[in-house]
């Protein structure tokens, strides 16, 4: 089983020096013409029987049925094997063969993160929901998110490919109750606890298939003239696909060497004394390939383990390696040809990228090579140099996100003019291109923010990244669609604020999280957030955050129908606004207090507050504010059973709304007047006001659409 060969070319440093340098240095690279010639050859060997069995398993009756009919859940296929055994490539080959049977596309998720730890069910579910375009409550727990994924897949005919699954507990909650979907899981071991899983366990390739892999990467000529040695290389590699790929690609760049030279070079690679026998072939092949790399390329390979979400593109490689974008692009291109990186398949669900979106190919370091590359990073890079590389990567990410946000602004705006001064590689030609980049890179961007926060030494950069990403998400997605990702970012901002003892930023993060909790219906959690925010804001005498926290507490108690407490918190906010002379806020808060007292049955106090709101609005010349105060008073009269007084207040409010030329408020008031007239027993007058209100609503909606 092999990874698909992709392109070739001289490594960046050699391309800069010109042809022939690689030969002089003894560090060969894959010639472009050889790679191009092999592009049409099959990159898939030795797993035809397994592929046939997997396809047959899709249509077989489930073990939980006696009639032969399909069960209610999706069919689950398991491809099990050690990293590097070709399990992911077999899964991708299966997906390609059955794609036409699943017209709703392929969804992919890698369940193990860049550090070898599980990414977590919540993260996986959020990523899948983002691809599906489905909504998930911000701050939802794992069970809610998994349920949202299953709901979004119900009724679809899709393939869900879950790669590098750590265990059944990360897979089972995502299996949809949709018999027309297919779930393909790649894992190292069994999925104990999931019923009716169809397993396919991979070992090493047989000798013929292993030699075929060598032919595919090294070319057939040298293998044909020395088949015995090729078979010896295959046997010594224990049929390990990843080791064979690396060995074949190494030989391909050295046209004057034979298969026997390859074997001698592999056997000459020193082995650690405690290395298990099964790990020796990959260790030898990797270090043989790594030892032939130019120093700049070798350093990029070591630093690739730092890439957010395990994804490497030219921007990331250039920042980590401290090189130019063209050099980084050439290095990544060659790494893919050498088997050191695997191109990342784009999900089938999203639309094609806009022209000139600035999104180059993305790659992932195969899981079997991550420990080897990370060991090299530890052995060859000083901690200070690693920190500097991370800082360069985050700085470039911040600038890209800022440029992405700028693309959503109107032409000629200050932020667009500032973005125009950036290098061409950091600019987006259109808003659509920027939006596509943000959508396809959202997982890596969120992971970059999490990396920076966890690092603890880059808090200036992580705060800038969190702020820039928050603005970009709001600009391109809007507050509702961006809410789940914003919740994650606000939690990260809160973690930094606590660690750095930044009470203003802590208050802001808590207020933002409280707002999202309140919208999601988690009122108790929102109350806790608002109280903590109030404490933080008061500790630094921040009147803006203090006032917002007080009003938010009042709003939350209003949602809970606890009118007395709501009026109390609004009253505290009113005291603050009066002390600061914020007259517009004073008028608004008087009205809110009046509404709360009215709902609590304290009608006299409520009307007093409504009159105070009207007076404050009149001093400001705010006719719309006066209208809203009059409408609040009408609600109080209505609660007290004084329908005639309620009608007079609403008619007064209607005149004030007309004076303010507020068509939407006027329409709402006419509909409420109609309801009051109905209760007073005057249906004819009610019909007139209702027709006028509906007509104004229709006109207002049409105007908004035209805008």
C-alpha positions as CSV (number, residue, x, y, z in Angstrom):
1,X,0.0,0.0,0.0
2,X,1.5,3.4,-0.9
3,X,0.8,7.0,-0.5
4,X,-0.1,8.7,-3.7
5,X,2.9,10.2,-5.5
6,X,2.6,14.0,-6.0
7,X,4.9,15.9,-8.2
8,X,8.6,16.4,-7.8
9,X,11.3,18.9,-8.3
10,X,14.6,20.1,-6.9
11,X,14.7,21.2,-3.4
12,X,14.5,25.0,-2.9
13,X,18.1,25.6,-2.0
14,X,19.3,23.5,-5.0
15,X,16.9,25.2,-7.3
16,X,18.4,28.6,-6.3
17,X,21.9,27.3,-6.9
18,X,21.1,25.8,-10.3
19,X,21.3,22.3,-11.7
20,X,24.2,20.0,-10.8
21,X,24.6,21.3,-7.3
22,X,22.7,18.3,-5.8
23,X,25.1,15.9,-7.5
24,X,28.1,17.8,-6.3
25,X,26.9,17.8,-2.7
26,X,25.8,14.2,-2.9
27,X,22.3,15.3,-1.8
28,X,20.0,14.3,-4.7
29,X,16.4,15.5,-5.3
30,X,13.6,14.0,-7.3
31,X,13.9,15.3,-10.9
32,X,10.8,16.9,-12.2
33,X,10.7,15.0,-15.5
34,X,10.9,11.6,-13.7
35,X,8.1,12.6,-11.3
36,X,5.9,13.8,-14.1
37,X,6.5,10.6,-16.1
38,X,5.4,8.5,-13.1
39,X,2.3,10.6,-12.3
40,X,0.2,8.3,-14.4
41,X,1.4,5.1,-12.7
42,X,-0.8,3.6,-10.0
43,X,0.1,4.7,-6.5
44,X,-1.7,1.8,-5.0
45,X,-0.2,-1.7,-4.7
46,X,-0.9,-4.9,-2.8
47,X,-4.3,-4.1,-1.3
48,X,-6.6,-5.1,-4.1
49,X,-8.1,-8.0,-2.1
50,X,-8.7,-5.8,1.0
51,X,-10.3,-3.1,-1.2
52,X,-12.6,-5.7,-2.8
53,X,-13.6,-7.0,0.7
54,X,-14.3,-3.5,2.0
55,X,-16.6,-2.8,-1.0
56,X,-18.4,-6.0,-0.4
57,X,-18.8,-5.3,3.3
58,X,-20.8,-2.1,2.4
59,X,-23.7,-4.1,1.0
60,X,-23.7,-7.0,3.4
61,X,-26.6,-7.3,5.8
62,X,-25.9,-6.1,9.4
63,X,-25.5,-8.6,12.2
64,X,-28.4,-6.9,14.0
65,X,-30.9,-7.9,11.4
66,X,-32.6,-11.2,10.6
67,X,-34.4,-10.2,7.5
68,X,-31.4,-9.0,5.5
69,X,-32.7,-5.4,5.6
70,X,-30.3,-2.6,6.6
71,X,-30.2,-1.4,10.1
72,X,-31.1,2.1,11.2
73,X,-27.5,3.3,11.6
74,X,-24.7,3.8,9.1
75,X,-22.5,1.0,8.1
76,X,-19.1,1.3,9.8
77,X,-15.9,0.0,8.1
78,X,-12.7,-0.2,10.1
79,X,-9.2,-0.2,8.5
80,X,-6.8,-1.1,11.2
81,X,-3.0,-1.1,11.2
82,X,0.1,0.6,12.5
83,X,0.9,4.1,11.3
84,X,2.7,3.9,8.0
85,X,1.0,0.6,6.9
86,X,-1.0,2.4,4.2
87,X,-4.3,2.4,6.1
88,X,-5.2,6.0,5.2
89,X,-4.4,5.5,1.5
90,X,-6.5,2.4,1.4
91,X,-9.3,4.4,3.0
92,X,-8.9,7.2,0.4
93,X,-8.9,4.6,-2.4
94,X,-12.1,3.1,-1.1
95,X,-13.7,6.6,-0.8
96,X,-12.7,7.4,-4.4
97,X,-14.2,4.1,-5.7
98,X,-17.6,4.6,-3.9
99,X,-17.9,8.4,-4.2
100,X,-20.5,8.2,-7.0
101,X,-22.8,6.2,-4.7
102,X,-22.8,9.0,-2.1
103,X,-23.8,12.2,-4.0
104,X,-23.8,14.4,-0.8
105,X,-20.0,14.2,-0.6
106,X,-17.2,13.2,1.6
107,X,-16.5,14.5,5.1
108,X,-13.0,14.1,6.6
109,X,-11.7,14.5,10.1
110,X,-8.4,13.6,11.6
111,X,-9.1,12.6,15.2
112,X,-5.5,12.8,16.5
113,X,-3.8,16.2,16.8
114,X,-0.4,17.5,15.9
115,X,1.0,16.4,19.4
116,X,-0.3,12.9,19.1
117,X,-3.1,13.4,21.6
118,X,-6.8,13.1,20.7
119,X,-8.3,16.3,19.3
120,X,-11.4,15.7,21.3
121,X,-15.0,15.0,20.3
122,X,-16.1,18.6,20.7
123,X,-13.5,19.9,18.3
124,X,-14.1,17.1,15.7
125,X,-17.9,17.8,15.9
126,X,-17.5,21.5,15.5
127,X,-15.2,21.0,12.4
128,X,-17.7,18.7,10.8
129,X,-20.6,21.0,11.5
130,X,-18.7,23.9,10.0
131,X,-18.2,21.9,6.7
132,X,-21.9,20.9,6.7
133,X,-23.0,24.5,7.3
134,X,-25.0,23.4,10.3
135,X,-25.7,25.4,13.4
136,X,-24.4,24.4,16.8
137,X,-25.0,26.3,20.1
138,X,-21.9,28.3,21.1
139,X,-20.4,26.6,24.1
140,X,-22.3,23.4,23.6
141,X,-20.9,20.3,25.3
142,X,-19.8,17.1,23.5
143,X,-23.1,15.4,23.6
144,X,-25.0,18.3,22.1
145,X,-22.4,18.7,19.3
146,X,-22.4,15.0,18.5
147,X,-26.2,15.1,18.3
148,X,-26.0,18.1,16.0
149,X,-23.6,16.2,13.7
150,X,-25.9,13.1,13.6
151,X,-28.9,15.3,12.9
152,X,-27.1,17.2,10.1
153,X,-26.2,13.8,8.4
154,X,-29.7,12.3,8.7
155,X,-31.3,12.0,5.3
156,X,-28.0,12.4,3.5
157,X,-25.9,10.0,1.4
158,X,-22.4,11.0,2.5
159,X,-19.2,9.3,3.5
160,X,-17.7,10.1,6.8
161,X,-13.9,9.3,6.9
162,X,-12.5,9.4,10.4
163,X,-8.7,9.1,10.2
164,X,-6.3,8.1,13.0
165,X,-9.1,7.4,15.5
166,X,-7.7,6.9,19.1
167,X,-10.5,4.7,20.1
168,X,-14.2,3.8,19.9
169,X,-15.3,6.6,22.3
170,X,-14.2,9.2,19.7
171,X,-16.1,7.5,16.9
172,X,-19.4,6.0,18.3
173,X,-21.1,9.4,19.1
174,X,-20.5,10.6,15.5
175,X,-22.1,7.6,13.8
176,X,-25.4,8.9,12.3
177,X,-28.7,7.2,12.4
178,X,-28.6,7.3,8.6
179,X,-28.4,3.9,6.7
180,X,-27.6,5.7,3.5
181,X,-24.3,7.1,5.0
182,X,-21.0,5.2,5.2
183,X,-18.5,5.7,8.0
184,X,-14.9,4.7,7.3
185,X,-12.6,4.6,10.3
186,X,-8.8,4.4,10.3
187,X,-7.4,3.3,13.6
188,X,-4.5,1.4,15.1
189,X,-6.7,-1.0,17.0
190,X,-10.2,-2.4,17.3
191,X,-13.3,-0.3,17.9
192,X,-14.6,-2.2,21.0
193,X,-18.1,-1.4,21.9
194,X,-19.4,-0.4,18.4
195,X,-21.7,-3.1,17.1
196,X,-21.4,-4.6,13.6
197,X,-18.0,-3.0,12.7
198,X,-16.5,-4.6,9.6
199,X,-12.7,-4.7,10.2
200,X,-9.9,-4.9,7.7
201,X,-6.5,-5.4,9.4
202,X,-3.4,-4.5,7.5
203,X,0.1,-5.9,7.9
204,X,3.2,-5.6,5.7
205,X,3.0,-5.9,1.9
206,X,4.0,-9.2,0.3
207,X,7.2,-9.2,-1.6
208,X,5.7,-8.6,-5.1
209,X,3.6,-5.6,-3.9
210,X,6.6,-4.2,-2.0
211,X,8.7,-4.4,-5.2
212,X,5.9,-2.7,-7.1
213,X,6.1,0.2,-4.6
214,X,9.8,0.5,-5.3
215,X,9.2,0.5,-9.0
216,X,6.6,3.2,-8.7
217,X,8.9,5.6,-6.9
218,X,12.3,4.6,-8.1
219,X,11.4,3.8,-11.7
220,X,11.2,0.3,-13.2
221,X,14.6,0.1,-15.0
222,X,16.9,-0.4,-12.0
223,X,14.5,-2.8,-10.3
224,X,14.2,-4.9,-13.5
225,X,17.9,-5.3,-13.9
226,X,18.4,-6.4,-10.3
227,X,15.2,-8.0,-9.1
228,X,16.9,-10.1,-6.4
229,X,18.3,-7.1,-4.6
230,X,14.9,-5.3,-5.0
231,X,13.3,-8.3,-3.3
232,X,15.9,-8.2,-0.6
233,X,15.2,-4.5,0.1
234,X,11.5,-5.3,0.2
235,X,12.0,-8.2,2.7
236,X,14.4,-6.2,4.9
237,X,11.8,-3.4,4.9
238,X,9.3,-5.9,6.2
239,X,6.8,-4.8,3.5
240,X,6.4,-1.5,5.4
241,X,4.8,0.9,2.8
242,X,6.1,4.2,4.3
243,X,9.6,2.9,4.5
244,X,9.5,1.6,0.9
245,X,8.1,5.0,-0.4
246,X,10.9,6.9,1.3
247,X,13.6,4.4,0.0
248,X,12.2,4.5,-3.5
249,X,12.0,8.3,-3.6
250,X,15.5,8.5,-2.3
251,X,16.8,6.3,-5.1
252,X,14.8,8.2,-7.8
253,X,16.8,11.3,-7.2
254,X,20.1,9.4,-7.8
255,X,20.1,8.2,-11.3
256,X,23.7,6.8,-11.1
257,X,23.0,4.6,-8.2
258,X,21.6,1.0,-8.3
259,X,19.2,-0.9,-6.1
260,X,22.2,-2.5,-4.5
261,X,23.5,1.0,-3.6
262,X,20.1,1.7,-2.0
263,X,20.3,-1.5,0.1
264,X,23.9,-0.7,1.3
265,X,22.8,2.9,2.2
266,X,19.9,1.7,4.2
267,X,21.9,-0.9,6.1
268,X,24.5,1.8,6.8
269,X,22.1,3.9,8.8
270,X,22.9,3.5,12.5
271,X,20.1,2.2,14.7
272,X,19.5,3.0,18.4
273,X,20.2,-0.1,20.5
274,X,16.8,-0.1,22.0
275,X,14.8,0.3,18.8
276,X,12.2,-2.5,18.3
277,X,12.7,-4.6,15.2
278,X,9.4,-3.6,13.7
279,X,10.5,0.1,13.8
280,X,13.9,-0.3,12.1
281,X,12.8,-0.2,8.4
282,X,11.1,3.1,8.8
283,X,13.9,4.6,11.0
284,X,16.5,3.7,8.3
285,X,14.5,5.0,5.4
286,X,13.5,8.2,7.1
287,X,17.0,9.0,8.3
288,X,18.4,8.1,4.9
289,X,16.1,10.6,3.2
290,X,16.5,13.2,5.9
291,X,20.3,13.0,5.7
292,X,20.2,13.8,2.0
293,X,18.2,17.1,2.5
294,X,19.9,20.5,2.3
295,X,20.1,22.1,5.7
296,X,17.3,24.7,5.1
297,X,14.9,22.0,3.9
298,X,15.9,19.7,6.8
299,X,15.2,22.5,9.3
300,X,11.7,23.0,7.8
301,X,11.0,19.3,8.1
302,X,12.0,19.4,11.8
303,X,9.9,22.5,12.5
304,X,6.9,21.2,10.6
305,X,5.8,19.4,13.8
306,X,4.9,22.9,15.1
307,X,2.3,23.6,12.4
308,X,-1.2,24.4,13.8
309,X,-3.6,21.5,13.3
310,X,-0.7,19.5,11.8
311,X,-1.3,21.3,8.4
312,X,1.6,22.8,6.6
313,X,1.3,25.3,3.7
314,X,3.8,27.7,2.1
315,X,2.9,30.5,4.5
316,X,3.6,28.2,7.5
317,X,6.8,26.7,6.1
318,X,8.2,30.2,5.1
319,X,7.5,31.5,8.6
320,X,8.9,28.5,10.4
321,X,12.0,28.3,8.2
322,X,12.6,32.0,7.8
323,X,12.7,31.7,4.0
324,X,10.8,33.2,1.1
325,X,7.4,31.9,-0.1
326,X,8.7,30.5,-3.4
327,X,11.5,28.6,-1.6
328,X,8.9,27.2,0.9
329,X,6.6,26.2,-2.0
330,X,9.4,24.3,-3.7
331,X,10.5,22.5,-0.5
332,X,6.9,21.4,0.3
333,X,6.5,20.2,-3.3
334,X,9.6,18.1,-3.0
335,X,8.7,16.8,0.4
336,X,5.5,15.4,-1.0
337,X,7.4,13.7,-3.9
338,X,9.8,12.2,-1.4
339,X,7.0,10.8,0.8
340,X,7.8,13.1,3.7
341,X,4.5,15.0,3.4
342,X,1.0,13.9,2.3
343,X,-1.2,16.3,0.4
344,X,-4.4,17.0,2.2
345,X,-7.6,16.3,0.2
346,X,-10.1,19.1,0.3
347,X,-13.6,18.1,1.5
348,X,-16.1,17.6,-1.2
349,X,-18.9,19.5,0.4
350,X,-17.5,23.1,0.2
351,X,-17.6,25.0,-3.1
352,X,-14.5,25.4,-5.2
353,X,-12.2,28.1,-4.2
354,X,-12.5,31.5,-5.9
355,X,-9.9,32.4,-8.5
356,X,-6.8,33.8,-6.9
357,X,-7.8,33.1,-3.4
358,X,-4.2,32.7,-2.3
359,X,-4.7,29.2,-1.0
360,X,-1.9,27.0,-2.0
361,X,-1.6,23.2,-1.5
362,X,-1.7,22.0,2.1
363,X,0.1,19.0,3.4
364,X,0.2,16.9,6.5
365,X,3.2,15.1,8.0
366,X,2.2,11.4,8.1
367,X,1.6,10.2,11.6
368,X,4.3,7.5,11.4
369,X,6.9,10.3,10.7
370,X,5.8,12.7,13.4
371,X,7.7,11.0,16.3
372,X,10.8,10.8,14.1
373,X,10.6,14.5,13.1
374,X,9.9,15.6,16.6
375,X,12.9,13.7,17.9
376,X,15.1,15.6,15.4
377,X,13.5,18.9,16.5
378,X,14.4,18.1,20.1
379,X,18.0,17.0,19.2
380,X,18.9,19.8,16.8
381,X,16.9,22.9,17.7
382,X,17.6,25.1,20.7
383,X,14.5,26.0,22.7
384,X,15.1,29.7,21.9
385,X,15.2,29.0,18.2
386,X,12.0,26.9,18.4
387,X,10.3,29.8,20.2
388,X,11.5,32.3,17.6
389,X,10.1,30.0,14.8
390,X,6.8,29.9,16.6
391,X,6.7,33.7,17.0
392,X,7.4,34.1,13.3
393,X,4.6,31.7,12.4
394,X,2.2,33.5,14.7
395,X,3.2,36.9,13.5
396,X,2.6,35.9,9.9
397,X,-0.8,34.3,10.9
398,X,-1.8,37.6,12.5
399,X,-1.0,39.6,9.4
400,X,-2.9,37.1,7.2
401,X,-6.0,37.3,9.4
402,X,-5.8,41.1,9.5
403,X,-5.6,41.1,5.7
404,X,-8.5,38.7,5.6
405,X,-10.6,41.0,7.7
406,X,-9.6,44.0,5.6
407,X,-10.9,42.3,2.5
408,X,-14.5,42.5,4.0
409,X,-14.3,46.3,4.3
410,X,-15.3,48.8,1.6
411,X,-12.8,50.0,-1.0
412,X,-11.0,53.1,0.2
413,X,-11.5,52.4,3.9
414,X,-8.5,53.0,6.2
415,X,-8.1,49.3,6.9
416,X,-8.2,48.4,3.2
417,X,-5.5,51.1,2.5
418,X,-3.4,49.7,5.3
419,X,-3.8,46.1,3.9
420,X,-2.7,47.3,0.5
421,X,0.7,48.1,1.9
422,X,1.3,44.4,2.9
423,X,3.4,42.1,0.6
424,X,1.4,40.6,-2.2
425,X,1.6,37.1,-0.7
426,X,-0.3,38.4,2.4
427,X,-3.1,40.1,0.4
428,X,-6.4,38.7,-0.8
429,X,-7.7,39.9,-4.2
430,X,-11.4,39.7,-3.3
431,X,-13.7,39.4,-0.4
432,X,-14.8,36.0,-1.7
433,X,-11.2,34.8,-1.7
434,X,-10.6,36.0,1.8
435,X,-13.9,34.3,3.0
436,X,-12.9,31.0,1.4
437,X,-9.4,31.1,3.0
438,X,-11.0,31.8,6.4
439,X,-13.4,29.0,6.1
440,X,-10.9,26.4,4.9
441,X,-8.3,27.4,7.5
442,X,-10.6,28.0,10.5
443,X,-9.5,24.8,12.2
444,X,-5.8,25.7,11.9
445,X,-6.4,29.3,12.9
446,X,-8.2,28.3,16.1
447,X,-5.5,25.7,16.8
448,X,-2.9,28.5,16.3
449,X,-4.6,30.6,18.9
450,X,-4.8,27.6,21.3
451,X,-1.0,26.9,20.7
452,X,-0.1,30.4,21.5
453,X,-2.2,30.5,24.7
454,X,-0.9,27.1,25.9
455,X,2.7,28.3,25.2
456,X,2.4,31.0,27.8
457,X,5.4,32.9,26.5
458,X,3.7,34.6,23.5
459,X,0.8,36.4,25.1
460,X,1.3,39.5,23.1
461,X,1.0,37.6,19.9
462,X,-1.8,35.4,21.1
463,X,-3.9,38.4,22.2
464,X,-3.4,40.0,18.8
465,X,-4.3,36.8,17.0
466,X,-7.5,36.3,19.1
467,X,-8.5,39.9,18.5
468,X,-7.8,39.8,14.7
469,X,-9.6,36.4,14.3
470,X,-12.6,37.6,16.3
471,X,-13.0,40.6,13.9
472,X,-12.4,38.5,10.8
473,X,-15.1,36.0,11.8
474,X,-17.6,38.7,12.6
475,X,-16.8,40.5,9.3
476,X,-17.2,37.5,7.1
477,X,-19.6,35.2,8.9
478,X,-21.7,37.6,11.1
479,X,-22.3,37.2,14.8
480,X,-24.8,34.3,14.6
481,X,-22.7,32.0,12.3
482,X,-19.5,32.9,14.1
483,X,-20.8,32.4,17.6
484,X,-19.4,28.8,18.2
485,X,-15.9,29.9,17.2
486,X,-16.2,33.2,19.1
487,X,-17.0,31.2,22.2
488,X,-13.7,29.3,21.9
489,X,-11.8,32.5,21.3
490,X,-13.3,34.3,24.3
491,X,-12.4,31.3,26.5
492,X,-8.8,31.5,25.3
493,X,-8.8,35.3,25.9
494,X,-10.1,34.6,29.4
495,X,-7.4,32.1,30.1
496,X,-4.7,34.7,29.1
497,X,-6.4,37.5,31.1
498,X,-6.4,35.3,34.2
499,X,-2.8,34.2,33.8
500,X,-1.5,37.7,33.1
501,X,-3.8,39.4,35.8
502,X,-5.5,41.7,33.3
503,X,-8.8,42.6,34.9
504,X,-10.1,44.7,32.0
505,X,-9.6,42.0,29.5
506,X,-10.9,39.4,31.9
507,X,-14.1,41.4,32.3
508,X,-14.5,41.8,28.5
509,X,-14.1,38.1,27.9
510,X,-16.5,37.2,30.7
511,X,-19.1,39.6,29.3
512,X,-18.8,38.1,25.8
513,X,-19.0,34.6,27.1
514,X,-22.0,35.6,29.3
515,X,-23.8,37.0,26.3
516,X,-23.2,33.8,24.3
517,X,-24.4,31.7,27.2
518,X,-27.5,33.8,27.6
519,X,-28.4,33.4,23.9
520,X,-27.9,29.7,24.1
521,X,-30.3,29.5,27.1
522,X,-27.7,28.8,29.7
523,X,-29.0,31.6,32.0
524,X,-27.4,30.3,35.3
525,X,-24.0,30.1,33.7
526,X,-24.6,33.6,32.1
527,X,-25.4,35.0,35.6
528,X,-22.1,33.5,37.0
529,X,-20.1,35.1,34.1
530,X,-21.8,38.5,34.5
531,X,-21.1,38.6,38.3
532,X,-17.4,37.7,37.8
533,X,-17.2,40.3,35.1
534,X,-18.7,42.9,37.4
535,X,-16.2,42.1,40.1
536,X,-13.3,42.4,37.6
537,X,-14.6,45.6,36.2
538,X,-15.1,47.2,39.6
539,X,-11.5,46.2,40.6
540,X,-10.1,48.6,38.1
541,X,-13.0,51.1,38.2
542,X,-14.0,50.5,34.5
543,X,-17.3,52.3,34.2
544,X,-18.1,50.9,30.7
545,X,-17.6,47.3,31.6
546,X,-19.3,47.8,35.0
547,X,-22.4,49.3,33.4
548,X,-22.6,46.6,30.8
549,X,-22.3,43.9,33.5
550,X,-25.1,45.5,35.6
551,X,-27.4,45.8,32.6
552,X,-26.6,42.2,31.5
553,X,-27.6,41.0,35.0
554,X,-30.9,42.9,34.7
555,X,-31.5,41.4,31.2
556,X,-30.8,37.9,32.4
557,X,-33.2,38.2,35.4
558,X,-35.8,39.6,32.9
559,X,-35.4,36.4,30.9
560,X,-36.0,34.5,34.1
561,X,-39.1,36.6,34.9
562,X,-37.5,37.7,38.2
563,X,-38.8,41.2,37.8
564,X,-37.8,42.5,41.2
565,X,-34.2,41.5,40.8
566,X,-34.2,42.8,37.2
567,X,-35.4,46.2,38.4
568,X,-32.8,46.2,41.1
569,X,-29.9,45.6,38.7
570,X,-31.2,48.1,36.2
571,X,-31.5,50.6,39.1
572,X,-27.8,50.0,39.9
573,X,-26.9,50.6,36.3
574,X,-29.0,53.7,36.3
575,X,-27.1,55.2,39.3
576,X,-23.9,54.7,37.4
577,X,-25.3,56.3,34.2
578,X,-26.6,59.3,36.2
579,X,-23.2,59.8,37.8
580,X,-21.5,59.8,34.4
581,X,-24.2,62.0,32.8
582,X,-25.0,59.4,30.1
583,X,-28.5,60.9,29.3
584,X,-29.4,58.5,26.5
585,X,-28.6,55.5,28.7
586,X,-30.5,57.1,31.6
587,X,-33.7,57.3,29.4
588,X,-33.4,53.7,28.3
589,X,-32.8,52.4,31.8
590,X,-35.8,54.3,33.2
591,X,-37.9,52.6,30.6
592,X,-36.5,49.1,31.5
593,X,-37.1,49.7,35.2
594,X,-40.6,50.8,34.5
595,X,-41.3,47.6,32.4
596,X,-39.9,45.4,35.2
597,X,-41.9,47.2,37.9
598,X,-45.0,46.9,35.8
599,X,-44.5,43.1,35.3
600,X,-44.0,42.8,39.1
601,X,-47.4,44.5,39.6
602,X,-45.9,47.7,41.0
603,X,-47.9,49.9,38.7
604,X,-47.4,53.3,40.3
605,X,-43.6,52.9,40.5
606,X,-43.7,51.7,36.9
607,X,-45.6,54.7,35.6
608,X,-43.2,57.0,37.5
609,X,-40.2,55.4,35.8
610,X,-42.0,55.6,32.4
611,X,-42.6,59.3,32.8
612,X,-38.9,59.8,33.8
613,X,-37.9,58.0,30.6
614,X,-40.1,60.2,28.5
615,X,-38.7,63.4,30.1
616,X,-35.1,62.3,29.6
617,X,-35.9,61.4,25.9
618,X,-37.7,64.8,25.4
619,X,-34.6,66.7,26.7
620,X,-32.5,64.8,24.2
621,X,-34.9,65.6,21.4
622,X,-35.4,61.8,20.9
623,X,-38.9,61.3,19.6
624,X,-38.4,57.6,19.1
625,X,-37.3,57.3,22.7
626,X,-40.4,59.1,23.8
627,X,-42.5,56.7,21.8
628,X,-40.9,53.7,23.3
629,X,-41.4,55.2,26.8
630,X,-45.1,55.7,26.0
631,X,-45.4,52.2,24.8
632,X,-43.8,50.9,28.0
633,X,-46.4,52.9,29.9
634,X,-49.2,51.4,27.8
635,X,-47.9,47.9,28.8
636,X,-48.1,49.0,32.4
637,X,-51.7,50.3,32.0
638,X,-52.6,47.1,30.2
639,X,-51.2,45.0,33.1
640,X,-53.3,47.0,35.5
641,X,-56.4,46.3,33.5
642,X,-56.7,50.0,32.3
643,X,-57.2,49.3,28.6
644,X,-58.5,52.9,27.8
645,X,-55.3,54.4,29.3
646,X,-53.2,51.8,27.4
647,X,-54.9,52.8,24.1
648,X,-54.2,56.5,24.8
649,X,-50.6,55.9,25.6
650,X,-50.2,53.8,22.4
651,X,-51.9,56.5,20.2
652,X,-49.5,59.0,21.8
653,X,-46.6,56.7,21.0
654,X,-47.8,56.4,17.4
655,X,-47.7,60.1,16.9
656,X,-44.2,60.3,18.4
657,X,-43.0,57.5,16.1
658,X,-44.4,59.3,13.1
659,X,-42.5,62.5,14.2
660,X,-39.3,60.4,14.4
661,X,-40.0,58.9,11.0
662,X,-39.3,55.4,12.5
663,X,-41.4,53.2,10.1
664,X,-40.6,50.0,11.9
665,X,-41.6,51.3,15.3
666,X,-44.7,52.8,13.8
667,X,-45.7,49.5,12.2
668,X,-45.2,47.7,15.5
669,X,-47.3,50.2,17.4
670,X,-50.2,50.0,15.0
671,X,-50.3,46.2,15.4
672,X,-50.4,46.6,19.1
673,X,-53.1,49.3,18.9
674,X,-55.1,46.8,16.8
675,X,-54.8,44.2,19.6
676,X,-55.9,46.8,22.2
677,X,-58.9,47.8,20.1
678,X,-59.9,44.1,19.7
679,X,-59.9,43.7,23.5
680,X,-61.9,46.9,23.8
681,X,-64.6,45.5,21.4
682,X,-63.9,47.8,18.3
683,X,-62.9,45.3,15.6
684,X,-63.5,47.8,12.7
685,X,-60.9,50.2,14.0
686,X,-58.6,47.3,14.8
687,X,-58.7,46.1,11.2
688,X,-57.7,49.6,9.9
689,X,-54.7,49.8,12.2
690,X,-53.7,46.1,11.6
691,X,-53.8,46.6,7.8
692,X,-51.7,49.8,8.1
693,X,-49.2,48.0,10.3
694,X,-48.8,45.0,8.1
695,X,-48.4,47.3,5.0
696,X,-45.7,49.3,6.8
697,X,-43.9,46.0,7.8
698,X,-44.0,44.8,4.2
699,X,-42.6,48.1,2.9
700,X,-39.8,48.1,5.6
701,X,-38.8,44.6,4.8
702,X,-38.7,45.4,1.0
703,X,-36.5,48.4,1.7
704,X,-34.0,46.3,3.7
705,X,-33.8,43.7,1.0
706,X,-33.1,46.4,-1.6
707,X,-30.3,47.8,0.5
